[in-house]
Amino acid sequence: MFRALGVLLACSLAAQRRDELRNPVDGSPEAIEAGRKLYVNSCSGCHGANAEGGRGPRLHSSRFVRNAGDERLFDSLKSGIKGSDMPATPLPDDQIWRILAFVRSLNASAYETPVAGDAAAGGQLFESAGCRNCHQIAGKGGVLGPDLTNLGLTRSVASIRESILKPNERWTEGHRGVTVIFRDGGKLEGVARNNTNYALQVLDARGALHHVDKAQVEELAWSRKSLMPEDYQTRLGRQGLNDLIAFLSRQAGRAPAPKEEAR
C-alpha cells in the first residue's frame, strides 16, 4: 500500500513539474529579440538564418514547434536529441529560454504575440510612408500589393518584419510586377494575375484589370524585384519599424474571441 502511494506521489510530482515548467520569458518582446540574436549565433548554421531549415529541420511555421510543450523544447535544446545531429548546448538556461521564445514567435500569429511598438503611431506611418497606396485594409487603400486586412492572423511577427525589410525574399502569388509591350507599340504596367500560356491579366495602379491576349504581345518584361521599396529600415528607423509592425500585427478582420482563464 505504501509503495503504491509512493508511486502515485512520484507520478503526481512529475506531472506537477511538467505543468509548472513554462518558459518564464515567453511572449516578451525584449526576450524574443535577445533570442533572435542568440539563435543567429548558435542555431542558424543548421536551421537556417530565417529558420527555414537546412541540415536541421525547419523551425519557422513548424507543426512540431507548435505542438510541443515548453519542457520538451527546452530539453531538446539543452540535452540534444539522441540519434540525430542535434547536439546538447552549453548555453545557460536563461539564454535557452530566450531562444525558445524567439522560435515560438516564428510560429505564433502576430495577433497573438506581444510586440514592442506603438500601434497608433504605426497606423500613422502606414499612411505617411505610402503603404496604403499599394495595400488595402478593410477595403480602403491600393490594390497593387497584398490585402493586409487579416495580416495579424495569417502571419507571424518575424514574417511581417522580413516582408518589410526583405521584400524580394519571397513573392506573394499574384503580385509580381510586369511590363507588357504590345506589337502595336503600346505599353501596360502593373502586377500579373492569372498568367497562362495564352492570356494574362494585369492589374494597373488605378485598380483596373486588363485582359491581355498574348498573341498581341511583343514582350513581357518581368520585374526581378518586388514593387515594395527596400529601404524601410533607413526610412523608418528602429522605433518607426517597431511601430509599423505593431500596427500591422493588430490587423485581424475577424479577431478571435479572447481565451478564457483556466480554472
N, C-alpha and C positions, 0 to 999 in steps of 0.2 A: 504493500500500500504506500509506504513512504517513498519507495523507489519510483512508483508511478507518479506520486505527487512531485517528486524531484524532476522527473522528465517533463511533466506538464509545466512546471515553473520555468525550466530552462527554455522550453519552446515559447512560453509566454514572453520571457525576457528577450529572446531572439526576435520575436515578432515585434515587440515594442521598440527594439533598437532599429529594426527596419523602418518602422513607422516614423521614428524620430529623426532618422538620418536624412536630412534635407539640405540642399545647397543653401548655406547661410547668406549668400550674396546673389541668389537668383533674381533676375529682373533689374538689378541695379545698373543704371547706365554707366556709372563710373567703373564698376566691376567688369561689365561687358567690354568696354573699351580697353581696360587693362588686359583682359583675357584675349582680346584680339591681337594685341602686341605679343603676348606670350605665345599664342598659337602660331603666329608667323615665325617666331624664332625656334619653336620646339616641334611643331607638328606639320607645318606646310610642306616640308620636304617629301613626306609620304602621302599626305591627304590633299595636297594642292593648295596654292596660295589663296584660293577662294572656296576651299573645302569641297572642290568639285571632284576630288578623288584622284588617285594616281597609283602608286604602289599600294597604298592603303585605300580602304573604301571611301566612298563619297559620304561626307558628313553634312552637306548642305541639302535641305529638303529630304532628310533621311528618315525612312519609316522606323529603322532601328532606334535612332535617337529619340524620335517622338514617343515610342512605346516603352523605352527602357526607363526605369526609375533612377533617381539621383544616385542611390547607393551602387547600382550596377555600373553606371557610367564612371563613377569615381573609382571603383575597384578596377575597372578595365584600364583606366589611365594610370592609376598608381601602381598596380601589380602586373600590368600587361595581360595578354591573352595567350594561354598555353596553346601550342600547336599552330600559332600564327606568327607573322613577322612583327606583331605589336609588342614592343619591349616595355618593361617597367620604367617608370620615370623617377629621376632623383629630385624632382621639384617638390617643395614643401606643400603641405595640404592646402594652405590658403591660395597658392597660385594655381593648384589643380582646380579648385572650385571656381576660380575666375575663368579659366579656360573653358570649363563646362558651362558657365553662364553665357559665354560667347557662343559656344556651339549650340546651346539651347536657343539663343536668339536667332540663329540661322534657320530654325525650324518652327518658330512661333510666328503667327501672323503679326504684322506691325501693330495692328489694333490692340492686340493683347499684351504688347511689350511696352514697358515704361521707356520713355525716350528723354534725352537731355536736350531741351529746346522749348521755345515758346510758340505754341501752335497759332496763336493770334497773330504774332509777328510774322510767322511763316506764311500765313494767309495773305498778308500784305505784300510779302516778297513774291508770292505766286503771281500777283497782279503786276507789280512794278518790274519784275525781271522778265516779263513777257511770256511766262509759262502758259497763261490762259489763251494766248494767241494760237497755240497749237493743240492744247489739251482741254477736253471738256470735263466738268464736274457737275453732276446733276443737270445735264442738258445745257449748260452755259459754257461757252468757250469755243476754241477752234477744233478742227477735225483732222488735221494732218497727223497729229500724234495720237497715241492710245488714249482711250477714255479712262479717267482716273477716279471715277465715282466710287468704285469698290476697292481701290488700291490697298487700303489698310487691311482688308480681309484676305486679299489674294496674294500679297507679297510680304516678305519679311523686312525688317528694318535694314538688314545688311543688303538685301536685294535692291531696295529703294535707293540706298546710298550708292551702290555700284551703278545703277542705271543713270544717276545724276552725274557721277564723276567719270564713268567709263561708258558712255552711250554706244560706243562701237563694239563693245564686247559681245553683246547678244542682240540679235534682231528680233523685233516683235513682228510676227506674221501680219502682212497686210499694210505695213508702214515703211516699206523701202522706197527711197526716192528714185525717180526715173524721169528722164527727159526723152520725149518722143519726137523724132524728126520725121515728118511726113514727106512723101515723094513729091508733093506739090510745093515744098519749101516751108510749110507751116511747122510750128513747134508747140509742144504741150509739156508743161512741167507739173509734177505733183507726186503723189505716192501711189504705188501699184496695188491694185486689188484684183483678185480672181484672174491670175495670169494663166492662159492656156496656150496651146500651140497655134491657135487661130485668132485669138482675140485677147484683149487686155482692157481692164477697167482702170482708169486713172482718176483719182480724187484730187482736185486742184485746191489752192489755198482759200478759195471762196466757198468751198464745200460742194461744188458742182461735180457730179460724177460723169465722166466721159467714157463712152463705149468705143474702143479703138479696134478697127479691123486691121489685123497685121498685114494684110495684103496691100494696104495703103501706106505702110510704114517703110521708110528708108533705113532708119537706125533707131535702136533703143540704147540709150546711154544710162546704164545703171549706176547709181551712186554707190561708192565704196565706203561711204561714211553715213552715219545717222544724220538726219536733219537737225538733231538736237546739238546745241553748242557743247564744246568740250571744256570750256574754261570756267565752269561754275565754282570750282574751288577757289579760284582767284577772285572772281566777281563777287562772291557772297562772303568769303571768309569763313572761319570755323563756326562762329556763332550763327551767322546767317544760314549756313548749310544745316546746322542742327535745328534751327527754327523751321526751315522749309521741310525737313524730314519729319519733324513733329507734326506739322500741318498735314502732310500727305498721309502719315500713318493713321490719322483720325478719320480718313475718308472711308466711310462704310455706308453704302446706300441702305442696307438693312443691317443695322448693328445688332449683334447677338444679345439676347437677354442676359443681364448680369447673373453670374453664378451665385447660387445660394450658399450661405455659410454652412460648412459641415457641422452637424450636431453630434 
